[in-house]
Amino acid sequence: MLLYTPVDAERVLENLDKERQPFKELTLANGVSLLVEPVEGGLRIERVLSGNCNAYLLNEYQPGQVLKMP
C-alpha cells in the first residue's frame, strides 16, 4: 500500500496499534439506522445506514457527530 501525504509517517501511524471497540448498529425511534462507535461520553456516528434518503440530509446524523448518552 502506498500513502501519499505531506504528514509525517509517525503521525499517520501513531494510533494504528491501538485497540478499537467494534462498531455497533443503532436504530433510533424515528427509524434511522446508524453505524456508531462507542467513545467517551456517547456514540460517534460512522455511517448512516438508513434506507430513508432524507436521513442523509439531517445535520444531527452526519458522520463524526457524537450522540450524547446518559
Secondary structure, 3 states (H helix, E strand, C coil): CCCCCCCCHHHHHCCCCCCCCCCEEEECCCCCEEEEEEECCEEEEEEECCCCHHHHHCHHHCCCCEEECC
